[in-house]
Amino acid sequence: MAILVVAEHDNAQLRPATLNTVSAARKLGGEVHVLVAGSGVSGAAQAAAQVAGVSKVLVADGAALAEGLAENVAAQVLAAASAYSHILFPATAYGKNIAPRVAAKLDVAQISDIIGVVSADTFDRPIYAGNAIATVQSGDAVKVITVRSTAFDAAAASGGSAAVEDVAAVSDSGKSSFVGREVAKSDRPELTAAKAVVSGGRGMGSAENFKLLEPLADKLGAAMGASRAAVDAGYAPNDWQVGQTGKIVAPQLYVAVGISGAIQHLAGMKDSKVIVAINKDAEAPIFGVADYGLVADLFTAVPELTQAL
């Protein structure tokens, strides 16, 4: 039994979620192979070869794969699919863009967002915004799976010595084309990989008030996050959204400021190791999951906390 992990990368480096997906694949008990599909991917391929537990890296290097278009990458995965019992993707925007197409083309049911591996055909996944865990069993010959990265420790990025094998890259499907990309640049760590996250909610009141959190985030070396309500109100950009319809995070420290704690938000951060909540409403649901709660006016408490640090 061989398992294929489809790597997420920027052609030069692996994305952190790939390492967590490798950890999930290793729990299945078979040989773990990694597919690196892109253009000019020698750097990412060499990084994949060094990941602990990986026995082979398949490298598909072609112009049609440069931008990670779902139709083209899915075709590349399908070209190799017959050799594998399981095909795993990180449950990121990248993985969730490609995996359904692969599953549909293979005529199998996708197993989404797993948080545990029970056996080679049985998996745990959250339902009802994480309020219940379903154990699902698949009888499909090939299991197409997306992996919640926060549920698995990252595989060691060094220590491996996998064989690197070039495979023929697919041609452009012609079904989609790359138009452009706007990349948000920040000196802060990436939200899903950060060890600390400072998030603001509707209680911040405005985009200008959101800047109150920046000195606190800087002192903690934290990424900035936001609730859906704050994003919908225009207080924070979309890529800061934490929650069921945003990003799933599980940092060592999560600071929730002015966030009431709606189920949608809790689903995205309740696995954080230490949760600190600041809210003037003592009955706010966020205090039900917080390790430390401060009932106070955030406009007074946040500057005092920042100064104390």
Backbone bond lengths (Angstrom), bond angles and torsions (degrees), N, CA, C in turn:
res aa  C-N    CA-C-N  psi(-1)  N-CA   C-N-CA  omega(-1)  CA-C   N-CA-C  phi
1 M - - - 1.471 - - 1.522 109.55 -
2 A 1.318 116.21 121.46 1.458 121.29 177.71 1.522 109.04 -114.30
3 I 1.324 115.52 145.55 1.465 122.19 -177.56 1.515 108.23 -118.72
4 L 1.322 116.59 134.93 1.463 121.51 178.87 1.521 109.82 -108.43
5 V 1.326 115.92 125.91 1.462 122.10 173.31 1.522 107.64 -105.64
6 V 1.327 116.61 124.87 1.463 120.96 177.62 1.530 107.55 -89.31
7 A 1.317 115.77 113.55 1.468 120.91 -173.25 1.517 112.08 -75.80
8 E 1.321 115.11 138.33 1.459 120.66 168.90 1.518 107.47 -97.07
9 H 1.315 117.34 131.86 1.466 120.83 -173.95 1.523 109.25 -158.03
10 D 1.339 115.62 173.50 1.465 120.11 175.79 1.526 110.52 -113.32
11 N 1.321 115.98 26.85 1.464 126.48 -176.03 1.525 113.23 78.55
12 A 1.339 117.13 -26.71 1.463 120.20 179.64 1.527 111.99 -104.14
13 Q 1.338 116.86 -36.20 1.461 121.29 -176.25 1.522 110.10 -136.45
14 L 1.340 115.10 154.98 1.463 120.03 173.53 1.519 109.64 -77.05
15 R 1.316 116.31 145.30 1.459 120.47 170.71 1.528 108.41 -78.77
16 P 1.339 117.49 147.24 1.470 119.97 -177.15 1.520 114.20 -54.68
17 A 1.335 118.45 -34.21 1.463 121.04 -177.48 1.522 112.43 -61.01
18 T 1.324 117.14 -24.97 1.466 120.19 178.17 1.526 110.81 -63.01
19 L 1.322 117.09 -37.93 1.466 121.26 -179.14 1.531 110.75 -66.48
20 N 1.325 116.71 -38.10 1.468 119.85 177.33 1.526 110.90 -67.68
21 T 1.329 115.80 -36.20 1.466 120.00 179.20 1.523 110.77 -67.85
22 V 1.323 117.47 -36.25 1.468 121.02 175.04 1.526 110.25 -61.97
23 S 1.324 117.28 -40.55 1.477 120.51 178.07 1.520 110.89 -60.06
24 A 1.335 116.91 -42.37 1.466 120.41 177.93 1.522 110.23 -63.92
25 A 1.328 116.66 -41.50 1.466 120.79 -179.56 1.523 111.52 -62.78
26 R 1.313 116.85 -37.21 1.474 120.62 -178.53 1.524 111.44 -65.21
27 K 1.323 117.05 -27.39 1.466 120.47 179.46 1.531 112.38 -70.76
28 L 1.334 116.60 -13.54 1.461 120.60 179.28 1.522 112.41 -79.96
29 G 1.317 116.84 -17.03 1.460 120.38 171.27 1.512 117.24 91.87
30 G 1.326 118.65 -0.25 1.461 119.60 -179.97 1.517 111.93 -107.45
31 E 1.329 115.95 -175.69 1.465 121.10 175.34 1.521 109.08 -67.63
32 V 1.311 116.13 136.65 1.461 120.86 -179.35 1.524 109.49 -105.59
33 H 1.333 115.80 119.71 1.452 122.00 174.49 1.528 108.56 -111.64
34 V 1.312 116.13 149.48 1.467 120.93 179.94 1.526 108.85 -120.89
35 L 1.334 116.01 130.53 1.461 121.28 175.43 1.524 108.91 -98.79
36 V 1.325 115.99 121.21 1.465 122.00 174.78 1.520 107.05 -109.93
37 A 1.327 116.42 106.14 1.463 121.50 -177.34 1.517 109.41 -113.91
38 G 1.330 116.26 123.34 1.456 120.42 -178.97 1.503 110.48 178.51
39 S 1.322 115.90 -154.31 1.458 121.09 177.93 1.525 109.01 -133.57
40 G 1.337 116.30 127.77 1.459 119.73 -175.13 1.512 111.62 65.54
41 V 1.332 115.69 47.33 1.471 121.09 -169.73 1.532 113.93 -99.63
42 S 1.314 117.85 19.53 1.473 118.83 -176.45 1.521 111.41 -59.23
43 G 1.341 117.66 -37.81 1.464 120.70 179.69 1.517 111.80 -64.37
44 A 1.328 116.98 -46.68 1.463 120.88 179.23 1.523 110.78 -66.06
45 A 1.334 117.10 -37.14 1.467 120.87 -179.58 1.528 110.86 -65.71
46 Q 1.321 116.85 -42.64 1.463 119.78 178.55 1.527 111.25 -65.73
47 A 1.337 116.29 -37.02 1.470 119.77 176.85 1.522 110.13 -64.52
48 A 1.332 117.26 -39.77 1.462 120.93 179.48 1.525 110.85 -65.78
49 A 1.336 116.91 -36.21 1.464 120.84 -179.11 1.521 111.98 -66.33
50 Q 1.330 116.95 -22.61 1.466 120.88 -178.12 1.523 112.92 -91.43
51 V 1.330 116.98 -6.03 1.473 120.06 -178.71 1.530 109.63 -70.31
52 A 1.312 116.12 131.28 1.464 121.31 -179.05 1.520 110.46 -62.26
53 G 1.331 116.12 132.96 1.456 120.95 176.47 1.511 114.89 94.26
54 V 1.319 118.44 -7.59 1.468 122.26 178.84 1.526 108.76 -91.49
55 S 1.341 117.35 128.46 1.464 120.57 -177.83 1.528 113.35 -100.47
56 K 1.355 117.02 -22.20 1.464 119.53 179.22 1.522 109.71 -151.78
57 V 1.337 114.90 143.14 1.464 121.26 175.32 1.521 107.98 -118.13
58 L 1.323 116.47 123.03 1.461 122.14 175.11 1.523 108.12 -95.62
59 V 1.313 116.66 125.87 1.460 121.33 -176.50 1.525 109.33 -113.46
60 A 1.322 115.79 116.63 1.466 122.02 175.20 1.523 106.89 -112.32
61 D 1.314 116.71 107.27 1.459 121.96 -174.27 1.530 109.02 -114.74
62 G 1.323 116.24 109.70 1.463 119.47 -179.01 1.504 111.55 -158.19
63 A 1.326 116.58 154.72 1.461 121.45 -177.29 1.529 112.18 -60.69
64 A 1.322 117.73 -32.71 1.467 121.06 -177.63 1.526 112.18 -68.57
65 L 1.347 116.27 -16.87 1.465 121.23 -176.51 1.525 112.36 -102.05
66 A 1.329 116.49 1.12 1.466 120.71 -171.58 1.521 113.48 -57.88
67 E 1.323 117.82 -39.72 1.468 120.98 -173.70 1.525 113.27 -103.69
68 G 1.319 117.03 6.34 1.456 120.25 176.56 1.517 114.61 67.98
69 L 1.333 117.56 31.75 1.465 119.77 178.23 1.522 110.14 -61.30
70 A 1.321 116.80 135.30 1.463 121.99 -172.09 1.522 112.37 -58.13
71 E 1.340 117.17 -42.62 1.463 120.20 -176.77 1.525 111.25 -62.48
72 N 1.321 116.45 -41.86 1.465 120.26 -177.32 1.527 112.37 -74.90
73 V 1.326 116.59 -44.08 1.467 119.22 179.66 1.526 110.34 -65.88
74 A 1.330 116.92 -38.94 1.468 120.23 177.67 1.523 110.66 -60.55
75 A 1.332 116.88 -41.40 1.466 120.33 177.92 1.522 111.22 -62.72
76 Q 1.344 116.09 -35.61 1.475 120.13 178.40 1.530 110.54 -67.77
77 V 1.314 116.07 -40.39 1.474 120.31 178.22 1.529 109.60 -64.94
78 L 1.318 116.65 -43.78 1.466 120.93 -178.34 1.528 111.86 -64.18
79 A 1.321 116.92 -29.77 1.461 120.27 178.80 1.519 111.64 -65.20
80 A 1.346 116.28 -25.18 1.461 120.33 -178.95 1.524 113.16 -106.06
81 A 1.330 117.55 -6.65 1.465 122.50 -167.66 1.523 114.36 -60.92
82 S 1.315 118.46 -31.68 1.469 120.59 -173.56 1.521 113.05 -64.08
83 A 1.328 117.16 -17.11 1.465 120.54 -177.76 1.523 112.83 -91.41
84 Y 1.328 117.13 1.76 1.473 119.19 -171.16 1.531 112.73 -128.77
85 S 1.330 114.21 145.99 1.458 120.80 176.69 1.525 111.37 -89.96
86 H 1.334 116.79 -24.89 1.458 122.22 -179.33 1.525 108.59 -137.61
87 I 1.327 116.25 139.99 1.462 122.13 174.48 1.524 106.95 -126.22
88 L 1.332 116.31 118.03 1.454 121.58 -173.36 1.526 111.32 -113.27
89 F 1.328 114.62 139.13 1.462 123.14 175.77 1.522 108.53 -126.13
90 P 1.333 118.94 149.16 1.464 119.03 168.65 1.528 109.21 -68.29
91 A 1.321 117.31 143.44 1.472 120.97 -179.70 1.525 110.22 -83.12
92 T 1.324 114.60 55.83 1.460 122.74 176.16 1.527 107.87 -106.19
93 A 1.325 116.51 179.08 1.464 119.09 176.98 1.527 110.29 -57.38
94 Y 1.322 116.74 -37.84 1.465 121.51 179.63 1.532 110.76 -63.84
95 G 1.316 116.59 -53.25 1.458 120.44 -177.79 1.517 112.89 -65.08
96 K 1.339 116.20 -41.14 1.460 120.20 -178.14 1.527 111.88 -72.08
97 N 1.315 116.76 -13.84 1.459 121.03 176.54 1.531 111.82 -81.18
98 I 1.330 115.56 -28.22 1.468 120.27 -172.64 1.530 112.66 -104.24
99 A 1.320 117.17 -41.03 1.467 121.25 -173.05 1.532 113.90 -55.81
100 P 1.341 120.33 -44.60 1.473 118.69 -179.25 1.529 112.88 -60.79
101 R 1.315 116.40 -35.44 1.461 119.68 179.20 1.526 110.62 -67.11
102 V 1.332 116.39 -41.65 1.463 120.51 177.91 1.525 110.38 -62.81
103 A 1.339 116.95 -45.58 1.463 121.09 -179.63 1.529 110.96 -61.90
104 A 1.332 116.46 -42.85 1.464 120.10 -179.42 1.524 111.23 -64.49
105 K 1.328 116.43 -42.38 1.461 120.57 -179.74 1.535 111.58 -66.26
106 L 1.343 116.61 -31.52 1.469 120.99 177.60 1.527 111.78 -85.84
107 D 1.334 116.56 -6.82 1.464 122.81 -178.64 1.524 111.51 59.22
108 V 1.335 115.14 46.45 1.463 121.00 176.06 1.528 108.75 -127.93
109 A 1.330 115.14 163.32 1.457 120.25 177.53 1.522 109.57 -83.92
110 Q 1.320 116.36 131.39 1.464 119.60 175.35 1.525 109.88 -75.31
111 I 1.323 116.17 140.80 1.467 121.69 174.64 1.526 106.01 -106.46
112 S 1.326 116.04 110.25 1.463 121.00 -167.31 1.519 113.90 -98.81
113 D 1.340 114.70 139.68 1.466 121.84 164.70 1.527 112.99 59.12
114 I 1.321 117.34 46.24 1.467 118.62 -177.08 1.527 110.98 -69.27
115 I 1.322 115.50 147.02 1.462 121.02 177.00 1.529 111.36 -120.06
116 G 1.340 116.70 -2.16 1.456 120.25 179.43 1.509 111.38 -160.24
117 V 1.335 115.58 146.86 1.464 121.68 176.46 1.525 107.61 -110.47
118 V 1.337 116.79 113.19 1.466 121.59 179.04 1.526 109.62 -85.51
119 S 1.326 115.91 -45.58 1.468 122.44 176.95 1.523 107.18 -157.28
120 A 1.327 116.15 -174.30 1.461 119.86 -176.53 1.518 113.40 -63.98
121 D 1.338 117.31 -20.87 1.473 119.12 -179.75 1.524 113.84 -123.54
122 T 1.346 117.14 7.42 1.464 121.21 -175.02 1.525 109.95 -131.13
123 F 1.340 114.93 133.30 1.463 119.82 -172.12 1.524 110.75 -141.58
124 D 1.324 115.64 154.05 1.462 122.01 173.74 1.516 108.99 -100.78
125 R 1.341 115.88 138.03 1.459 120.82 175.93 1.527 109.33 -146.74
126 P 1.333 117.66 146.14 1.464 119.95 -179.27 1.520 111.94 -76.69
127 I 1.334 115.79 146.28 1.462 122.33 172.45 1.519 107.95 -134.35
128 Y 1.326 116.63 169.04 1.466 121.81 -179.07 1.530 111.21 51.76
129 A 1.337 115.03 51.35 1.474 122.30 177.97 1.527 111.81 56.44
130 G 1.323 115.59 33.89 1.454 120.20 176.79 1.510 115.07 85.10
131 N 1.334 117.53 3.41 1.462 119.99 -179.28 1.523 112.81 -81.08
132 A 1.308 116.83 -10.14 1.467 121.51 174.59 1.524 108.05 -144.37
133 I 1.320 115.83 152.65 1.455 121.47 178.55 1.525 107.89 -114.65
134 A 1.319 116.43 123.58 1.462 121.79 177.72 1.518 109.64 -97.03
135 T 1.314 116.28 136.02 1.463 121.07 172.65 1.521 106.46 -102.83
136 V 1.327 116.04 116.69 1.461 121.01 -173.86 1.527 110.46 -116.01
137 Q 1.329 115.74 143.39 1.461 121.52 179.19 1.520 108.53 -120.62
138 S 1.320 116.55 136.49 1.455 121.67 -178.11 1.522 110.54 -117.38
139 G 1.334 114.89 134.64 1.459 120.34 176.05 1.514 112.45 -101.08
140 D 1.331 117.31 5.18 1.461 120.65 -179.57 1.521 111.24 -67.06
141 A 1.315 115.73 146.85 1.466 120.56 -179.55 1.519 111.53 -64.74
142 V 1.327 115.95 -34.93 1.466 121.46 176.90 1.525 107.66 -121.45
143 K 1.327 116.10 127.68 1.464 120.62 178.68 1.527 108.63 -97.43
144 V 1.324 115.85 120.68 1.465 121.28 175.40 1.522 107.13 -102.67
145 I 1.326 116.22 118.53 1.465 121.65 -166.05 1.522 110.36 -131.14
146 T 1.345 116.90 139.12 1.461 120.35 166.51 1.529 107.66 -108.97
147 V 1.317 115.62 143.47 1.467 122.39 -170.55 1.523 110.34 -116.22
148 R 1.335 116.40 124.55 1.475 120.19 173.92 1.524 107.93 -72.50
149 S 1.301 116.47 112.18 1.470 120.49 -171.05 1.520 113.07 -64.07
150 T 1.349 117.31 -31.33 1.462 119.13 -177.64 1.528 112.57 -70.17
151 A 1.326 117.78 -12.50 1.469 120.93 -177.43 1.524 112.76 -89.20
152 F 1.342 117.38 -8.85 1.457 120.97 -177.81 1.525 109.76 -129.99
153 D 1.332 116.16 137.14 1.455 119.72 175.60 1.522 109.26 -65.13
154 A 1.315 116.37 146.56 1.466 120.63 179.42 1.525 110.14 -68.75
155 A 1.317 116.91 138.33 1.461 121.30 172.98 1.525 108.62 -66.81
156 A 1.315 116.81 150.91 1.461 120.85 178.37 1.527 109.56 -61.47
157 A 1.332 115.92 133.01 1.464 120.48 -176.59 1.511 112.44 -78.21
158 S 1.324 117.16 -8.44 1.463 120.65 179.25 1.520 109.04 -136.19
159 G 1.316 114.97 165.10 1.461 119.53 179.24 1.513 113.48 107.56
160 G 1.320 116.89 -14.48 1.463 120.98 178.06 1.518 111.71 -92.24
161 S 1.306 115.82 164.63 1.476 120.70 177.56 1.528 108.44 -148.38
162 A 1.312 115.64 61.71 1.463 121.30 -176.39 1.526 111.25 -73.37
163 A 1.333 114.96 150.05 1.461 120.38 173.49 1.525 108.69 -72.10
164 V 1.328 116.61 142.36 1.456 122.04 179.24 1.521 108.67 -109.67
165 E 1.331 116.12 124.26 1.461 120.56 -176.18 1.529 109.74 -126.26
166 D 1.315 116.38 126.84 1.464 120.57 176.96 1.528 109.69 -79.93
167 V 1.328 116.39 136.99 1.462 121.13 175.03 1.522 108.37 -123.84
168 A 1.325 116.79 156.58 1.460 120.96 -178.73 1.519 110.40 -65.57
169 A 1.325 116.20 128.87 1.461 121.22 178.40 1.525 110.08 -79.65
170 V 1.307 116.75 143.34 1.467 120.86 179.30 1.520 110.27 -73.36
171 S 1.306 116.33 159.30 1.457 121.20 175.55 1.527 109.08 -86.62
172 D 1.300 116.53 166.74 1.458 121.89 -178.65 1.528 110.19 -64.79
173 S 1.328 116.57 130.55 1.462 120.94 -179.50 1.527 112.16 -71.21
174 G 1.334 116.06 -24.15 1.457 120.48 -177.57 1.517 114.05 77.51
175 K 1.336 117.04 4.25 1.468 120.21 -176.34 1.525 113.07 -88.74
176 S 1.318 116.35 -16.47 1.458 119.98 176.92 1.519 107.79 -151.34
177 S 1.316 115.94 162.44 1.463 119.37 178.93 1.514 109.22 -140.94
178 F 1.312 115.54 151.33 1.461 121.35 -179.43 1.522 109.17 -84.66
179 V 1.327 116.68 124.35 1.460 121.74 -177.59 1.520 111.34 -100.04
180 G 1.311 117.31 -46.53 1.466 120.24 -178.98 1.512 110.82 178.58
181 R 1.318 115.46 170.06 1.458 120.47 -179.56 1.514 109.33 -143.98
182 E 1.312 115.68 133.11 1.459 121.29 173.49 1.520 107.80 -110.53
183 V 1.305 116.19 115.98 1.461 121.19 -175.73 1.520 109.76 -104.98
184 A 1.320 115.99 123.12 1.464 120.45 176.73 1.525 109.05 -74.65
185 K 1.321 116.14 126.08 1.462 120.77 -179.26 1.519 109.72 -104.54
186 S 1.317 115.55 135.74 1.462 120.10 -178.85 1.522 109.62 -150.86
187 D 1.324 114.96 145.26 1.467 120.08 175.49 1.520 111.12 -79.67
188 R 1.328 115.90 -11.09 1.458 119.99 -179.58 1.526 110.33 -83.36
189 P 1.334 117.44 160.10 1.471 119.76 179.86 1.522 112.03 -65.83
190 E 1.326 116.26 159.61 1.460 121.55 177.18 1.524 109.07 -65.04
191 L 1.325 115.89 137.68 1.467 121.75 -172.25 1.525 112.76 -55.30
192 T 1.324 118.02 -48.16 1.461 120.41 -174.55 1.527 113.27 -75.36
193 A 1.342 117.24 -13.48 1.467 120.15 -178.23 1.527 112.73 -111.32
194 A 1.338 117.30 -2.80 1.464 121.27 -174.78 1.527 111.74 -71.30
195 K 1.329 115.90 146.88 1.461 121.24 176.68 1.524 111.94 -83.02
196 A 1.318 115.77 -17.36 1.467 120.67 176.17 1.527 108.31 -140.20
197 V 1.328 115.90 143.11 1.469 121.52 179.76 1.527 108.22 -135.22
198 V 1.329 115.81 132.81 1.465 121.75 173.00 1.517 107.08 -112.85
199 S 1.332 116.62 117.53 1.467 121.26 -176.76 1.517 111.06 -118.32
200 G 1.337 114.84 144.70 1.452 121.21 176.35 1.512 111.06 -116.95
201 G 1.325 115.59 155.09 1.456 120.56 -178.45 1.514 112.44 -122.88
202 R 1.321 114.72 -162.84 1.467 121.25 -179.37 1.528 111.12 -57.18
203 G 1.332 115.82 -30.48 1.459 120.48 -178.48 1.512 114.56 -62.98
204 M 1.335 117.90 -14.17 1.463 120.27 177.80 1.520 111.03 -67.34
205 G 1.342 117.66 -27.41 1.458 121.11 171.35 1.509 116.85 88.02
206 S 1.341 118.02 -31.70 1.467 119.97 -179.12 1.521 109.63 -166.73
207 A 1.330 115.07 164.81 1.463 120.13 176.58 1.528 110.38 -63.78
208 E 1.329 116.58 -35.56 1.470 120.08 179.23 1.525 110.58 -64.58
209 N 1.323 116.56 -41.20 1.468 120.03 179.45 1.523 111.86 -67.12
210 F 1.333 116.79 -25.58 1.466 120.70 179.59 1.529 111.20 -60.23
211 K 1.338 115.82 -26.40 1.470 120.04 -179.71 1.527 111.45 -65.05
212 L 1.341 116.21 -17.29 1.463 120.99 177.56 1.529 111.28 -60.68
213 L 1.348 115.82 -26.56 1.466 120.02 -177.43 1.528 113.29 -82.35
214 E 1.328 116.88 -17.08 1.460 119.85 -174.02 1.528 113.56 -62.81
215 P 1.360 119.95 -45.01 1.473 118.74 178.00 1.529 112.52 -61.39
216 L 1.340 116.56 -36.12 1.463 120.07 177.87 1.525 110.47 -65.72
217 A 1.332 116.44 -44.78 1.462 120.63 178.55 1.528 110.77 -62.50
218 D 1.316 116.45 -39.84 1.470 120.02 -179.65 1.520 111.29 -64.32
219 K 1.325 116.78 -40.97 1.472 119.72 -179.52 1.525 111.66 -68.09
220 L 1.319 116.50 -31.44 1.472 120.62 -179.28 1.529 112.04 -89.14
221 G 1.332 117.12 -6.85 1.466 120.16 -173.83 1.515 110.75 63.13
222 A 1.330 115.15 38.18 1.466 121.37 -170.48 1.518 112.46 -102.85
223 A 1.330 114.99 157.36 1.459 122.19 169.83 1.529 108.18 -82.03
224 M 1.318 115.81 158.03 1.459 120.87 177.13 1.524 109.59 -98.46
225 G 1.337 115.83 139.27 1.451 121.60 177.96 1.519 110.21 -134.26
226 A 1.325 115.49 175.61 1.458 120.26 -179.53 1.514 109.60 -156.25
227 S 1.315 115.74 155.94 1.460 120.44 173.38 1.522 109.17 -81.04
228 R 1.318 116.14 166.15 1.470 119.33 179.06 1.527 110.82 -62.98
229 A 1.327 116.30 -37.57 1.462 119.68 -179.63 1.523 110.78 -60.76
230 A 1.336 116.62 -40.38 1.467 120.76 179.80 1.528 111.00 -67.88
231 V 1.326 116.11 -39.20 1.465 120.30 178.74 1.528 110.50 -67.60
232 D 1.329 116.03 -45.57 1.465 120.19 -179.97 1.531 111.58 -61.83
233 A 1.331 116.51 -31.34 1.464 120.81 -179.99 1.527 111.87 -80.72
234 G 1.328 116.82 -6.19 1.461 120.52 179.26 1.515 114.31 84.98
235 Y 1.345 116.82 12.94 1.462 120.09 -179.41 1.533 111.83 -75.57
236 A 1.333 116.76 -27.39 1.460 121.82 -174.03 1.525 109.04 -144.43
237 P 1.331 117.86 154.99 1.476 120.08 -179.91 1.527 112.38 -71.13
238 N 1.333 115.88 159.29 1.464 121.96 -176.86 1.522 112.96 -58.24
239 D 1.345 116.97 -36.46 1.461 118.69 -174.74 1.524 112.79 -74.60
240 W 1.329 117.45 0.18 1.469 120.59 173.99 1.524 111.64 -93.14
241 Q 1.323 118.10 -8.27 1.463 119.96 -170.90 1.524 112.55 -67.77
242 V 1.310 115.20 126.75 1.466 123.25 176.11 1.515 107.94 -109.13
243 G 1.330 117.33 130.65 1.456 119.30 178.28 1.507 112.36 150.86
244 Q 1.296 115.35 -174.43 1.466 122.07 -176.74 1.521 111.68 -58.60
245 T 1.321 117.68 -37.65 1.461 121.28 178.74 1.525 111.68 -102.96
246 G 1.324 116.33 11.16 1.454 121.39 176.24 1.517 110.14 -120.60
247 K 1.317 116.28 -130.23 1.460 121.09 -178.82 1.522 110.70 -104.58
248 I 1.325 115.35 143.63 1.464 121.67 177.08 1.520 107.59 -95.42
249 V 1.316 117.17 123.56 1.462 121.07 -178.43 1.528 109.81 -126.40
250 A 1.314 115.43 153.34 1.470 120.86 175.49 1.522 109.00 -147.34
251 P 1.331 116.92 63.11 1.466 119.74 -178.27 1.526 112.25 -74.83
252 Q 1.324 115.44 172.84 1.456 120.24 174.24 1.532 110.98 -66.34
253 L 1.347 115.89 -34.38 1.467 121.54 -179.02 1.510 109.72 -135.96
254 Y 1.329 116.70 127.42 1.471 122.61 176.06 1.516 108.22 -124.01
255 V 1.324 116.24 119.44 1.463 121.33 179.38 1.527 108.25 -108.13
256 A 1.330 116.45 115.65 1.464 122.30 -177.94 1.523 108.64 -105.41
257 V 1.320 115.91 115.09 1.465 121.31 -175.30 1.528 109.60 -115.04
258 G 1.329 116.69 120.17 1.458 120.29 178.77 1.511 113.01 66.67
259 I 1.330 116.90 27.31 1.465 122.65 179.53 1.520 108.49 -110.28
260 S 1.324 116.83 123.85 1.464 119.88 -176.28 1.525 111.97 -71.82
261 G 1.338 116.58 -33.65 1.464 119.72 179.04 1.509 113.49 101.42
262 A 1.319 117.00 43.44 1.464 120.68 175.40 1.524 109.33 -62.50
263 I 1.336 116.39 153.21 1.467 121.61 -177.90 1.519 110.71 -53.88
264 Q 1.341 116.00 -39.31 1.465 120.33 -178.08 1.531 110.97 -59.29
265 H 1.332 116.71 -39.21 1.467 120.03 -179.77 1.525 111.47 -76.84
266 L 1.321 116.50 -42.38 1.464 120.23 -178.93 1.524 111.44 -59.07
267 A 1.326 117.22 -33.44 1.461 121.01 -179.59 1.520 111.60 -61.60
268 G 1.331 116.91 -23.28 1.456 120.03 -176.65 1.502 115.15 -96.65
269 M 1.362 118.42 -7.20 1.465 118.00 -175.01 1.526 115.36 -143.59
270 K 1.316 118.08 -0.22 1.466 118.30 -172.37 1.524 113.66 -71.92
271 D 1.335 117.98 -10.06 1.470 120.29 175.89 1.519 112.38 -88.29
272 S 1.341 117.41 4.94 1.461 121.19 176.39 1.528 109.36 -60.75
273 K 1.332 116.05 145.56 1.470 119.75 -174.56 1.524 111.91 -66.70
274 V 1.350 116.97 -46.73 1.469 121.71 177.69 1.529 107.50 -129.71
275 I 1.341 116.06 125.84 1.460 121.20 -178.86 1.531 108.62 -114.99
276 V 1.323 115.18 126.43 1.462 122.34 177.62 1.521 107.60 -115.31
277 A 1.332 117.33 127.42 1.463 121.24 -178.61 1.520 110.52 -119.85
278 I 1.340 115.44 134.71 1.468 122.12 174.69 1.516 107.28 -123.30
279 N 1.338 116.14 117.27 1.458 120.45 -177.39 1.523 108.66 -157.48
280 K 1.312 116.80 142.21 1.473 118.71 -179.00 1.522 112.51 -79.81
281 D 1.349 116.90 -13.89 1.465 121.65 179.14 1.523 109.70 -92.75
282 A 1.319 116.50 108.61 1.467 121.15 -177.38 1.523 112.23 -64.55
283 E 1.344 117.71 -18.84 1.464 121.45 -178.49 1.533 112.40 -95.19
284 A 1.310 117.73 5.77 1.469 120.72 -177.31 1.525 110.33 -61.73
285 P 1.337 118.24 135.11 1.475 121.65 -178.11 1.526 113.96 -58.97
286 I 1.330 117.02 -23.30 1.476 120.03 -178.77 1.524 111.42 -59.01
287 F 1.336 116.41 -30.23 1.466 119.45 -179.56 1.528 112.01 -68.94
288 G 1.341 116.57 -17.17 1.460 120.15 178.31 1.516 113.32 -71.82
289 V 1.337 117.13 -22.17 1.474 120.15 179.25 1.522 111.68 -112.08
290 A 1.335 117.27 -8.13 1.463 120.66 -175.52 1.526 111.73 -75.53
291 D 1.329 115.19 141.18 1.465 120.99 172.34 1.524 110.20 -79.56
292 Y 1.331 115.80 -34.05 1.462 121.95 178.07 1.523 107.66 -134.08
293 G 1.316 116.54 128.24 1.455 120.68 -179.27 1.517 111.22 -125.82
294 L 1.324 115.77 138.57 1.456 121.32 178.03 1.525 108.30 -125.33
295 V 1.341 116.14 114.09 1.458 120.87 176.74 1.525 107.08 -88.27
296 A 1.330 115.57 102.69 1.462 119.99 -175.36 1.516 109.61 -164.29
297 D 1.325 115.24 165.56 1.464 121.45 173.83 1.529 107.47 -72.22
298 L 1.310 116.79 119.48 1.465 120.22 -175.27 1.520 111.96 -61.88
299 F 1.336 117.69 -29.40 1.464 120.53 -177.85 1.530 111.75 -70.34
300 T 1.315 115.83 -17.41 1.465 120.63 173.68 1.530 110.27 -98.19
301 A 1.328 116.03 -43.50 1.462 120.67 -173.38 1.529 113.51 -69.41
302 V 1.334 117.32 -40.87 1.471 119.39 -176.15 1.531 112.11 -64.74
303 P 1.343 119.68 -48.17 1.477 118.29 176.22 1.526 113.02 -60.33
304 E 1.349 116.86 -38.29 1.466 119.17 178.95 1.535 110.97 -65.44
305 L 1.332 116.73 -41.37 1.464 121.33 178.55 1.526 110.34 -64.19
306 T 1.342 115.75 -42.97 1.465 119.78 179.44 1.515 111.27 -62.06
307 Q 1.328 115.84 -42.42 1.467 120.35 -179.68 1.527 111.10 -66.34
308 A 1.344 115.98 -37.89 1.473 120.21 -179.88 1.525 112.07 -66.33
309 L 1.323 116.21 -28.36 1.461 119.81 179.37 1.523 111.43 -77.52
